[in-house]
């Protein structure tokens, strides 16, 4: 059941990731297309305004009016009556030297549109240029965002000198917004605010740059909708406002419904298959395997290697039972030999580190129980690497055997315990021995090594083999801490010049040599 559950979980996880990635890609493509439709609708209106502006700039009468202003002609041809059918909110005419010849504004209620700060803004500097191509974009005014185009005034045959420019504007008011929404069938909105909410994700390079912005837009989303924000730029390439568009996550919601259906079907299928398989396996295999396991556990817990597994049959489990019994017979004969080998150092014949750890635990518990002192000597042969380099490793092995013999001869009681715990490192446990007794034992070992006179030509302490000794007396601590203190004392003895003994208490340092 666990296996089928894991399979179902992995399948659902992979399916969910794949579906989410696909739905995200579809939503991303649809959202980009929706924002592109909004921009295209605004740019289409801007293109219409540009066409209208160029039509007026190639009007010969407009050329004559710009050359020599005619108020009567202007009132008749470019006044309110002309602006209303063209859905214009602004028309300005500049002369060749940048002087404002006329400025007419119009709102949907038939009055003048109030734009008091327009002439003081940076936009007129653009309108006064003699650029041959018409230009269009957004302009931020007192009344709101305005689609704006301007073009050079010429005769219908494109002849004549530069006499000025025509500027037209169409306010992005509520009526125009409603018209654009009907065209796009999208619930977008335009805002003069330039501040984006925090926590947005930038979608860069999704749209081509245009007259309205760079083509980048930001998004955020929740479980039900995506929120799109497009920064609008004006004629001066400054941030002028925002397009906001909220789109429901229909694809994602449909995908979640489909995912839940697949999830339920897969879970039920996995559950039914798991139950059927579990019943079949239980009767064919699990009962016998449980019996096999119980017998094996009982055997290992009691370490009764002379017992055997009793499982009949010619299938894999029966064969396994017979092979396990064969291994048990082999183990029974080998364990006896291993018990002897695992506790003895093969080179020196002394107990090894495993035997030392077991003896240390025993003596430590006795020390705690009886309250009698327990001392330890940690001994290391000085410059033994140089000895091996000079005499060779076979000679080094002989020297270690000699050191082991010296240590065994130095012990006075059967309770004392010596072991080889490393390459040239030995440890001695001295039960019921205080610091003075440990010092005497260290001195005895060093003297007997000196009397053995094992030559060491490369030693920096003496012409014969010497040893450094670290001493520690057990306190209120763990066995590992006890060993660590003895080891630190050994390193202190090495630091003091070697061929000496050192106790872990500073004031208890032994005299050198």
N, C-alpha and C positions, 0 to 999 in steps of 0.2 A: 504493500500500500504506500509506503514511503517512496519507493522507486517510481511508481506511477504518479504519485503526487509531485515528485521532483520533475518528472517528465512534463506533466501538465503545467507546472509553474514556469519551467524554462520555455516551453512552447508559447505560453501566454505572454511571457516577458518579451520574447523575440517578436511575436506577432504585434504586441503593443508598440514596441519601438519602431517596427517597420511601418505600421499603420500611422503612428504619430508623425513619422518623418514624411510619409506620403501626403497626409492631410496638411501638414505644415507647408509643404511645397505647393500644394494646390491652393491653399489659402493665401500664401504669399503671392502666387501668380495672379489670383483673382483680385486681391487687394491692390496690387500694383496696377492692374488693368482698370480698376475702379477709379483710383486716383488719377490715372492717365486720362480717363474719360472726363473727369472734372476739369483738369487742366486744358484739355483739348476744347471743351465747350467755352471756357473763358477766352482761350487763345483764338477760337473761331470768331467770337464776338469782337476781339481785338483786331483780327484780320479784316472783319467787315468795316470796322471803324477806320482802319488804315486805307481801305479802298475808297471809302467815302471822303477821307481827307485828301487823297491824291486827286480824286475827281474835282474837288474844289480848287486845288492848287493849279490845275491846268486850265482853269476857266479864264478866258481873256479878260473878262470884266473884272475878275479878282485881281489880275495883274495890274490893270489900270487903277483900280481902287488902292492897291498897295503903293503904286507909284504916286498917285495923287488922290488922297482920301476923299470919298464922296459920301457924306453922312446919309443922304437921301437914298442912295443905292444900297448902302449897307443896311439901313432899316428895312428896306423892301426885300432884300435877297439873303441876308445872313442874320436876320433878327430872330425873334421868337417864333415867327410863323415858319421859318425855314428849319429851326432847330427841333421843334416838336415832332414833325413827321420822321426825322432822322434819329429820334431818341437821343439827342445830344443834351449834355448838361453844361458844356463850356465850349466857347469858341473865342480864340484870341488871334489877332493879326499883329505881327511885328513888322516894322519897316526894315530897310536894308541896314540901317545903323543901330538896330536893336531897340528902337523906340516902340512903345506899345501904341498901335494905331487904334485898336478897339478891343474891348473885352465884353462879351455877352454871356450871361449865365441864365440857366433856366431850371426850375424844379418842376416836379410832376403836378404841382398844384397851380401852375401857371405863373408863379412869381419868380423873382430873382433868387438864385442860389448864392448864399453869403459865403464868400471866400476871402476874408479880410487879410489873411497872412500869405496868400499865394505869391504876390509880387515880391515879398520880402524873403521868400524861400530860395533855395539854390536852383530850383527847376528852371526859372526863366533864363538862366545862363546857358542852358542846353538849347532852349527854343530859339535863341538869337543866332545860332551858328548857321553857316551857309552850306551845310552838308547837302549833297545832291540826292542822297537816298533818304526816303522817309524812315522814321524811327517810331517805335511804339513801346509802351510798357505801362507800369503802374505808377500812379502819383498819389501821395498821401496828402489830403486836403483837410480843411476844417470840417467839411461835410462827410468825410470818409474816404475810402479808397476809390480811385477813379481810373478807368482805362483811358489812356492818353496817347495820341499820335500827333506828330508834327511833320511837315514836309515843306520843301522849298517851293515858292510860288514861281510858276513859269507860264508862258503863253501856251496855247494848245499845240503849237508846233515846236515847243520846247526852246524857243528863241528868246532873246532878251537877256539883259543883265539881271543880277540878283537884286530883287526889290523887297524881299522879306519872306516870312514863313507864316503858315497857317497852323494853329494848334487847336485840336478838337479833344473833347473829353466826354466820357460817358460814365456817370456815377454808378458804382456798384451798390445801388440801393436795394430795398427789399423787393421791389417789383422785378428788377433784373435778376436777383437771386432766385426768385420763384420761377422765372422763365428758364433759367439755367438748370434748376432742379428738375423741371418737367422734361427738359431735353435729355438730361443724363439719367433721370429716374433714380437718382442717388440723393440721400438726405444729408448733403454736405452743408457747411456753413462757412462764412467769412468773418474774420475777427480782426479788428485793428490792433488788438493786443499782440505783442511780440514775445511774450514770456511763455516758455514751454513748461509743462508740469514736470516734476522730477521722476526719475526711474524709467525713462523712455529708452527704447532700442533704436539705434540709427540704421536705416536701410539705405546704404550708399550705392550709387550707380544703378539704381533700379529704373530710373527715368532719365531721359535725355535733358540736358540743360536747355532752358528756353528763356523767353522774355519775362516769365513770371518767377523764375528761381533756378537753383542749381540742379534740380532733379533728385536731390536727396530728401527723404522724409523720415519721420520718427514714428514709432508705434509703441503701444502698450496693449495689453489684453487681459481679460479675466475669463472666467469659464463660459461666458455667454456672448461676448462681443470683442471685436478689435477696435481700437481707437487710433486713428491716423492723424498726423499733424504735418502739414507742409508749410515751410517758411516761404512767404512771398517777399520778393525783392522789388524795390521801386526802380525808377530810371537811373538812380545814382548807385545802384547795387547795394542799397541799404535795406535792412530788414524793415518791412512795412506792415506785416500782418501775418495771419495764419489762415490756412484752409483746414478745417476739421471735418473728419468723416468717421462716423461710427457704423461698423458693419457687423451684423450678427455672424456668429461662428457656426453656420448651418452645416458646413461640411464636417467640422469637428464633432458637432453634436450627433450627426448621423453616424459618423465613425464610432463614437462611443456607444451608441445603441447597438451597432453591429458587433462591436467588440464584446459587449456584455452578453449578447446572444451566443457568440462563439465560446465565450468563457463558460457559460452555463452548460452548453452542450459538451464541451471538452471535459469539464469537471465531472459531470454525470457519467460520461463514457469511461473516464479514467477510474472513477470510483467503482463502477460495476465490474470492469475488467480486473481491478485489483482484488475485489472480493472473491470473484470466481477463481482467480489464480491462487489467492491465499488459501482457499478451501482445498483446492487440488494439491497444492504443495504441502499443506499441513498433514494430510492423510498419507501422502506418498513419501514424504521426506522428513518433515519437521519432527514428528514424534520420535522416530529412530535417532535423528540427529540430537534431539534433546537428551535422550538416554545416553548417547555417546558422550555428550558434553558433560553431563552430571558425573559419569564415571571418571572422565578425564580430570574434571575439577577436583573431585574427591581424592583422586590419586596424587595430584600435584600438591594439594593442600597438606596432605599427610606425608608427602614425600615417600610414599610406599612404592618404590620402584620395582618391588618383587611382585606386585599385582598386575593383572592384565585386563584389557578391555573386552567386554562380552557383548559383541554385536554380530549377529548372524546375517548371512546373505552373500550373494555373488555380485551385487551391484557395486557402484563406486564406494558407497559407504562401508560395505562389508570388506572390500579390498583395503580401504583406508584403515579400518580397524585392525586387520591382520598386519599391515605395515607398521602401525603404531606399536603393536605388541612386539614386533621384531626390534624396533628401536628401543623399547623399554628393556628388552633383554640385553642389548648392547650397552645401554646406559648404566644398567645395574652393575656390569663388570667394570665400566670405565670410571664410575663415580668414586669407587673405592680408591683408585689410583689418583684421581684428580684431587681428592681431599688432602692427600699427602703433598702433591706437587704445588697446589695453589698457596700453601702457607710457608714454603721454603724457597730461599734464594738459591738458584741452581749453581752459582759460582762459588759462594762462600760457605754454603750449608747453613747459614744463619736464617732465622725467620725473616720473611719479607715484609713489605709495607702493609699488606692485608693482615698478616698476623699481628703486626705492631698495632694497627688501629683497633683490632679486636681486644688485644691485651690492654691497651690504653683505656678503652671504655670500661673494662672489668676493674682495673686498678683505680680508676677515677671514681667508680661507684663505691668501691671499698673505702676509699679515702673520705668520701662524703658520709658513709655510714659509720665508720669507726672514728673519724676525726683525727687520723694519724697522718703525718706528712708524706707527701709524694714528690719526689724530685725527678728531673729529667736532664740527661746530657745529650746535647745534639753535637755530633762530631763530624768534621770534614777534613779529609786529607789535604794538606797544603800543596798547592801548585801541582796537582796530580795530572793536569793536562800536559804540563811541561815534562812530567815524568814519562807519560805515554809517548810524547813526541821524541824524547831522547832514547828511551829503551825499547819502545814498541809496545803494542797493545798486549801481546802475550805476556811480556814481563809485567805489564800493569796488572793483569789478572792475577799473577802470582803475588804481587805486592798487596793487592786487596785481600787475598786469602791470608797473607801474613798478618795484616792489620786485624782481620776478623779473629785470628787465633789469639793475638795480643788482647783483644777486648774480652774474649771468653775467659782467658786466664786471669784477667783483672777482676772479674766478678767474684765476690766472696760468698754470696748466698745463693741458694737455689731460687729464691724469690726474685732476684735481680734478672732483668730481661734485656737482651741486646738484639737489635735487628738491623739489617741493611735496608734503608728506605730510599736510596737513590744510587747514582753511579758510584761516587766515592764518599757518600754521606751515610752515617750510622746514627742510631738513636739508642739510648740506654734508659730504661725505666728503673728507678730505685725506690721501691715501696718502703714506707716507714723510715725514710731517710730525710734528714733536715738539710739546711744549706751547708753546714760544716761538713757533714758526711759526703754531700755531693762534691764539695771542693776537694776533699781528700781523694775521692774516686777519680776526679779529673786529673789531679797531680799524679796518682798512681799510673793512670793510662799513659800520660805524657812521658813519665820516667821509663815505663816499660818499652814504649816505642823508641826512646833514646837508646835503651840497652839493646834493642833488637838490631840497631845500626843498619837499617835497610838503606843502601846508598841512594842518594838523589843528587846527581851532579848539577842539575839546573835549579835546585831549590835556592830561594833568596833568604831563607831563614837559617838553614843548617846544611851540613854535608850529608845528612841522613834524612829519612822520611819523617815528617812531623805532622801534627794535627792541631787544628783550632777547635776549641770546645765552648759551646754555649750552655749555660746552666739556668734552669728555671725551677722554682718550687711552686706547686699547685696552690692556687688561691681560690677565691669565690668567683669562678669563671667556667666557661665551657671547655671541653677537651680541645676543640680547635683553637681557642684563644690561648690555651696552655702551650700547645705546639708552636703557635705563632710567636709567643714570647721567647721560647727556647731558640727558635730560628733567628729572631732579632738579636738575641744575645750572641749567637754564633757569628752573625755578620759583624757585630761589634768587635768580637775577638779578631776577626780578619782585618777589620779596620785598624785595630791597635797594633798590627804588625804580624799577626799569625803566630803559631807555636805558643799559644797562651789560652787561658780560659777566662770567660767573662760571664758574670751573672746579670740577669735582667735588671736588678736594682743597681743604680749607679754606685752606691757606696759599697757594694759587695764585690766589686771587681777583684779578681785574684791577681796576685803578683805574677809578673812575667817570668817564664822559665825558672 
